[in-house]
Amino acid sequence: MSKADGPSKTMTYEKLLAQATDRLIMAGVTDAQLDAWYLLEDTFGISRADYFLKKRECPELIPGCWEDRLKLRCDRMPLAYVLGYTEFMGLRFHVEPGVLVPRQDTETLVEWVLKAEGELNVGSTTNLSLLDMCTGSGCIGLSLAKLGGYSVTLSDLSPRAIHVSRINRGGLDLEEQVEICHGDLFEALPEGKRFDVIVSNPPYIETAVIEDLQEEVRDHEPRMALDGMEDGLFFYRKLAKEAPQWLTPGGRIYLEIGYDQGESVPALLQAAGFVDVTVKKDLAGNDRVVRGVYPHV
């Protein structure tokens, strides 16, 4: 923590939370009350149970970073950047400006891989090899390594993403299980490498739409992790075309998609020779993940 101010005789935990909530509401922050709580919890190290016991008490010290953090969130910096971490699949991931903030919607992909691949490989003693392309923070691939026990390769073009994914690999104690490659899509990989499963959450937002996104996304998250070019399908075309040569016979690909790409992305996979192409919806009922199988040749 940074410098701390002296004790306040009037500023209780309850008042701190109420004032933070009001300021976030005035700043137009969605879920202002929840975000105010997360800021209070992390900055003061107070649990929800302790808060209800002590909410009318005054903290001995008000950390100097309290006001700094609150101002950053009022300026619409994503909460995960302000805190320096977020939760994904029950695991904690370090995040910072320059990498995409993990979303709950993306858990749909991870859950599907764990379930489908687990059922497909019941009784197998062979450890699945998995590639997480456009890994960002590493949340998809590292979650699958931690929860599924897979041998995983993470890949990204962004130096910041490589830096953050390495931090998260170490934080989850997965150094021996996870390899990290830096480069442009499949060019980053060692020649001759093959994977049983490829997963990716590539940039898929149409360039013209980015300016209409929430301020947190538009003004703070990395454009290269969002921009899917003119029609949002640029990276899906490349993945559909190039993935087969990196898959083992019968290998599977799982791609996160935008809510309106449930027909266009499957069509690209089918045109590239993938079979059994299916789409899974997220908890909100939107098309979210496409799966395809590359047949034996």
C-alpha positions in Angstrom: 0.0 0.0 0.0 1.0 3.6 -0.5 1.1 6.3 2.2 -1.6 6.2 4.8 -3.6 9.1 6.3 -4.1 9.4 10.0 -7.1 8.0 11.8 -10.5 9.5 11.1 -12.8 10.2 14.0 -15.9 10.5 11.8 -15.4 8.5 8.7 -16.8 5.0 9.4 -16.6 2.0 7.1 -20.3 2.6 6.4 -19.7 6.2 5.4 -16.7 5.3 3.2 -18.8 2.7 1.4 -21.7 5.1 0.9 -19.6 8.0 -0.3 -17.7 5.7 -2.7 -21.0 4.4 -4.1 -22.4 7.9 -4.6 -19.3 9.0 -6.4 -19.3 6.0 -8.7 -23.0 6.5 -9.5 -22.3 10.1 -10.4 -19.5 8.9 -12.7 -21.9 6.6 -14.5 -20.3 3.4 -13.3 -22.4 0.3 -13.8 -22.8 -1.8 -10.6 -21.5 1.2 -8.6 -22.4 -0.3 -5.2 -20.7 -3.6 -6.0 -17.6 -1.9 -7.3 -17.4 0.3 -4.2 -17.6 -2.8 -2.0 -14.7 -4.5 -3.9 -12.6 -1.4 -3.5 -13.3 -1.1 0.2 -12.7 -4.8 0.8 -9.4 -4.9 -1.0 -8.1 -1.5 0.2 -8.9 -2.0 3.8 -8.6 -5.8 3.9 -12.0 -6.2 5.5 -14.3 -9.2 4.8 -18.0 -8.8 4.4 -18.6 -10.5 7.7 -16.2 -8.1 9.5 -17.8 -5.1 7.7 -21.2 -5.9 9.2 -19.6 -6.1 12.6 -17.5 -3.0 12.3 -19.4 -0.8 9.8 -20.0 2.0 12.3 -16.4 1.9 13.5 -13.7 4.2 12.1 -10.7 2.6 10.5 -7.5 3.4 12.3 -5.9 4.4 9.0 -7.3 5.4 5.6 -4.7 4.2 3.1 -3.5 6.8 0.7 -4.4 4.6 -2.2 -8.1 4.7 -1.3 -8.7 8.0 -2.9 -6.4 7.2 -5.8 -8.2 4.0 -6.6 -11.6 5.6 -6.3 -10.6 8.3 -8.7 -9.3 5.8 -11.2 -12.6 3.9 -11.1 -14.6 7.2 -11.4 -12.4 7.9 -14.5 -13.8 4.6 -15.8 -10.7 2.5 -15.6 -11.8 -1.1 -15.3 -12.1 -2.4 -11.8 -9.7 -5.2 -12.5 -7.0 -2.8 -13.5 -7.6 -0.7 -10.4 -7.3 -3.7 -8.1 -4.6 -5.5 -10.2 -6.5 -8.8 -10.4 -9.8 -10.5 -11.1 -11.4 -13.9 -10.5 -11.9 -16.3 -13.4 -13.1 -19.9 -13.0 -12.5 -19.6 -9.2 -8.9 -18.7 -9.7 -7.2 -15.3 -9.2 -5.5 -13.7 -12.2 -3.2 -10.7 -12.3 -4.3 -8.1 -14.8 -3.0 -4.7 -15.8 -3.5 -2.2 -18.6 -2.4 -3.7 -21.9 -4.2 -7.0 -21.5 -7.9 -7.8 -21.9 -9.8 -8.2 -18.7 -11.1 -11.8 -18.3 -14.9 -12.0 -18.7 -17.4 -14.3 -17.1 -18.8 -15.1 -20.6 -15.4 -16.7 -21.4 -15.9 -19.3 -18.7 -18.4 -20.9 -21.1 -15.5 -21.9 -23.3 -13.5 -23.3 -20.4 -16.4 -25.2 -18.9 -17.2 -26.8 -22.3 -13.6 -27.9 -22.9 -13.4 -29.4 -19.5 -16.7 -31.3 -19.9 -16.4 -32.4 -23.5 -12.7 -33.3 -23.4 -13.1 -35.1 -20.1 -15.9 -37.2 -21.5 -14.0 -37.9 -24.7 -10.9 -39.1 -22.9 -12.4 -41.1 -20.1 -9.9 -43.9 -19.2 -7.1 -42.4 -21.4 -3.6 -42.2 -19.8 -2.4 -39.8 -22.5 -2.1 -36.1 -21.4 -3.9 -33.8 -23.8 -1.9 -31.1 -25.5 -3.7 -27.8 -25.8 -2.9 -24.5 -27.4 -4.4 -21.2 -26.2 -4.0 -18.8 -29.1 -4.3 -15.0 -28.4 -4.0 -15.8 -24.7 -3.9 -12.3 -23.2 -3.7 -12.8 -19.4 -3.6 -16.6 -19.9 -6.9 -17.1 -18.2 -8.3 -19.7 -20.6 -5.2 -21.9 -21.0 -4.0 -21.6 -17.5 -7.5 -22.4 -16.1 -7.5 -25.5 -18.3 -4.1 -26.5 -17.2 -5.0 -26.1 -13.5 -8.4 -27.6 -13.6 -8.0 -30.2 -16.4 -4.4 -31.1 -16.0 -3.6 -30.5 -19.7 -0.2 -29.8 -21.1 -0.7 -26.2 -22.4 1.0 -23.8 -24.7 0.0 -20.1 -24.5 0.7 -17.8 -27.5 0.2 -14.0 -28.1 1.7 -11.2 -30.2 1.5 -8.7 -27.4 4.7 -8.4 -25.2 2.5 -7.1 -22.4 0.3 -10.2 -22.6 3.3 -12.5 -22.5 4.6 -10.6 -19.4 1.2 -11.0 -17.6 0.6 -14.6 -18.7 4.1 -15.4 -17.2 3.1 -13.8 -13.9 -0.1 -15.8 -13.8 1.7 -19.0 -14.8 4.0 -18.6 -11.8 1.1 -17.5 -9.5 -0.7 -20.8 -10.3 2.5 -22.9 -10.0 2.2 -24.1 -13.6 5.8 -23.5 -14.9 6.4 -27.1 -15.7 3.0 -27.7 -17.3 2.7 -24.5 -19.4 4.9 -23.2 -22.3 4.6 -19.6 -23.5 5.3 -18.5 -27.0 5.6 -14.9 -28.3 4.6 -14.2 -31.9 2.0 -13.6 -34.5 -0.6 -16.4 -34.4 0.9 -19.8 -35.5 4.2 -18.2 -36.5 5.0 -18.1 -32.8 5.0 -21.9 -32.5 7.9 -24.4 -33.0 7.7 -26.1 -36.4 6.2 -29.5 -36.2 4.3 -28.9 -33.0 0.8 -30.5 -32.9 -2.1 -30.1 -30.5 -5.1 -32.2 -29.6 -7.1 -29.1 -28.8 -6.8 -25.4 -29.9 -8.8 -22.7 -28.0 -8.9 -19.0 -28.7 -10.7 -15.9 -27.8 -9.4 -13.7 -30.7 -10.3 -10.1 -31.4 -13.8 -10.2 -32.9 -15.4 -6.7 -32.6 -16.0 -4.9 -35.9 -13.7 -1.9 -36.1 -16.5 0.6 -36.6 -18.3 -0.7 -33.5 -15.4 -0.2 -31.0 -16.2 3.5 -30.6 -19.7 2.6 -29.3 -18.4 0.3 -26.5 -18.5 1.2 -22.8 -15.8 3.7 -21.8 -14.0 1.1 -19.7 -13.5 -1.0 -22.8 -13.1 1.6 -25.5 -10.7 3.9 -23.6 -8.7 1.5 -21.5 -8.5 -2.1 -22.8 -6.0 -2.8 -25.6 -7.4 -2.2 -29.1 -5.4 -5.0 -30.6 -7.3 -7.5 -28.3 -10.6 -6.1 -29.5 -10.4 -5.2 -33.2 -11.5 -8.0 -35.5 -11.1 -5.7 -38.5 -13.9 -4.6 -40.8 -16.4 -7.4 -40.3 -15.0 -8.9 -37.1 -14.0 -12.1 -38.8 -10.4 -11.5 -39.8 -8.8 -13.7 -37.1 -11.5 -16.5 -37.5 -10.6 -16.8 -41.2 -6.9 -17.2 -40.3 -7.6 -19.6 -37.5 -9.9 -21.8 -39.7 -7.4 -21.9 -42.5 -4.3 -22.5 -40.5 -5.4 -24.5 -37.5 -5.7 -27.9 -39.3 -2.0 -28.2 -39.8 -1.4 -27.7 -36.1 -4.0 -30.2 -34.9 -3.5 -34.0 -34.4 -5.9 -36.1 -36.5 -9.4 -35.7 -35.0 -8.3 -32.6 -33.1 -10.8 -30.1 -31.8 -11.0 -26.3 -31.9 -13.0 -24.1 -29.6 -13.5 -20.4 -30.4 -15.2 -17.7 -28.4 -17.4 -15.6 -30.7 -19.5 -12.5 -30.6 -23.3 -12.8 -29.9 -24.0 -12.2 -33.6 -21.4 -14.6 -35.1 -23.2 -17.9 -34.4 -23.7 -18.5 -38.2 -20.6 -16.8 -39.8 -17.9 -18.5 -37.7 -19.3 -22.0 -38.0 -19.5 -21.5 -41.8 -15.8 -20.6 -41.9 -14.9 -23.7 -40.0 -17.1 -25.9 -42.2 -15.6 -24.4 -45.3 -12.1 -25.2 -44.0 -13.0 -28.9 -43.5 -14.1 -29.0 -39.9 -17.0 -31.3 -39.1 -19.4 -31.7 -36.2 -19.5 -27.9 -35.8 -21.7 -26.8 -33.0 -22.4 -23.6 -31.0 -22.9 -23.2 -27.3 -24.7 -20.3 -25.6 -23.6 -18.4 -22.5 -25.6 -17.9 -19.4 -27.4 -14.9 -21.0 -28.6 -17.0 -23.9 -26.2 -15.5 -26.5 -24.2 -17.6 -28.9 -20.7 -17.6 -27.3 -18.5 -20.6 -28.3 -18.1 -22.6 -31.5 -16.6 -26.1 -31.6 -15.3 -28.0 -34.6 -13.5 -31.3 -35.2 -10.9 -31.7 -37.8 -11.3 -35.2 -39.3 -8.7 -37.9 -39.6 -6.8 -37.6 -42.9 
